[in-house]
């Protein structure tokens, strides 16, 4: 895909969202199922179920996906797609590359070993290695725009309001 094709594909959406801002608002949903037989959570996706379970550092056997890994995988996926779209729009030909993310966790928090230990990632590092004929200035702009437009990056950088509730299930 080139820049003209990308603009052509997105132009109707941009026009629609400009004319009707409410049309740009979507609620994206994820559903997981738990049962009495295991600690796993079966997450339903359009591409099939993902079985999520405990990380080996919390007692898992490593066969199920770990949600912390999935968070980093989601960041890498979003960053990669966004990087390609921005590079295409900027007409920077990308020959290939690697996007990687790593994050630091102290599992004493989530296991309740030390109540003073924070639960969750204390830091996340996202790295782009890009094979492109681009100047350092173009790569800096590409990074700035990829960060700006990456949904997962921005959500982690400026967390969304979140709430939780626990309801009694019916019919189970």
N, C-alpha and C positions, 0 to 999 in steps of 0.2 A: 504494500500500500504506500502511496506517496502522499505528499501534503495536500494536493488538490483533491484526491479521493477521500482523505480524512475530512477535509472541510466540507465536501459534498455530502458525506455521510452524516456529519454532525449539524450541518446548517439548518435542516428542518427542526431538529430538536432545540437548538439554540433559539430559533425564531419563536417556536411554540412556548418555550419557557420564559422568553422575554415578554411575550404578549400575555401569557397566563402563568404567573409565578407559581400558583398553586399546583399546576400540572407537573412541576419539577419535583414535587415532594412525594417521596415514596416511603413506605414502611417495609423494610426488608425483615424477613422472619426466619428464625431457625427453631427447630423443634428437636428435642432429644427424649428418648424413652429409657426409663430405668425399670428394673424388675427385682424380684426377691432373690433371683438366682445368682447375681454377681454384683460387683461394685461398678461395673462398666455402665456407660451411658451411650446408647445407640443414637447417633445424630443423623437425622434424615437430610439428605441433600438431593438435588435433581440428578446427580450422578451416582446415586446409591448411598447406602448407609456407611457411616464411619463409626467404628467402635472406639470410643474414647475410654481411657482408663487411667489408673495411677501411674505416675512416672516411676521408674525403678528406684529413684532416690527417696520415694515415699512408700515403697513396698510393692510396686507393680512389677510384672514380669517382662515388660517391654513389648508384649505382643499387641497391645491396644495403643492407639494414638494417644499422646499426651496433649492435653489442652494447651499447655505452655508452648510445646513445640508447634501446635497448630496456630497459635497466635503469631509466632515468628514466621511460620510458613505463609500465613495470610499477609503479613507485612511484606515479605519478599515478593509474593505474587502481585500485590497491588503496586509495589514500587517498580517492579519489572514492566508491568503493563503501562503504568503511567510514564515511565522513562521512555518506552518505545513510542507512545503517542506523542509525547513532547518532542522527542527527537524527530519524529516524522513531521510534525508541524513546523519545526525549526529547519527542516530540510538538512538534518545532519544524518548522513547514512551510517547506520550501525551495522557492523559486520558480525558482531557477536558480543558476548560478555557474560558476566556472572554477577548476580545480586545475592548478597549473603547477609544474614542477620544473626547476631548472637546476643544473648542476654544473660545477666547474672541474677541468680536466685540463691537465697539461703533457706534451705528447706526446714530449718529449725522453726521458722515462723509458721508455716502451713501445718507442720506436725504438732504444734503446740509445745515444743520442747522449751522454747524461750519466748515468753510473751512480749519481750522488748524487741524481738527480731521482726522487722517488717515482713508482711506477706506480699508476695509479688516480686516482679522484676525491680531490682534497684537501678539497673541501667541496661540500655539496649543500644547496640551499635549496628548501624546499617551501612553496608559497603557496596558500592557499584564499581565493577571493573569493566570498562567499556572499550571495545575495539572500534575505533571510529577515527576518521580523518577530520579531527576537530582541533581548534586551538584551545589553549588552557582557558581562555575567556569563555569560549562556547561551552566547554565542559562545566565550568562554574555556573553558567546560566542554566544549562541543562539540569544540573543538580538542584539549583534553587527552585526551578519550576517543577521538577519532579516531586520535590518535597512539598511544595505549595499545593499541588493538585492531587496528591496521593491520599485517598480517604483514610486508610488505616494509619498512615504516618501522622496525619493531622489529628485523628481521634486519640492516638496515644500521646501526642504532644500536648493537646488541649482536651482533656477527657470530657466526654459527653456526660450530661446528667444521667444518672442511673438509679433505678429503684428495683426493689424485689418484693415479692409477696409469696406467701405459702398458703395454698388453699387445699381444702380436703377434696380428694379425687372422688368422682362419682362413678358408679358402675364398675369398679375394679375390685 
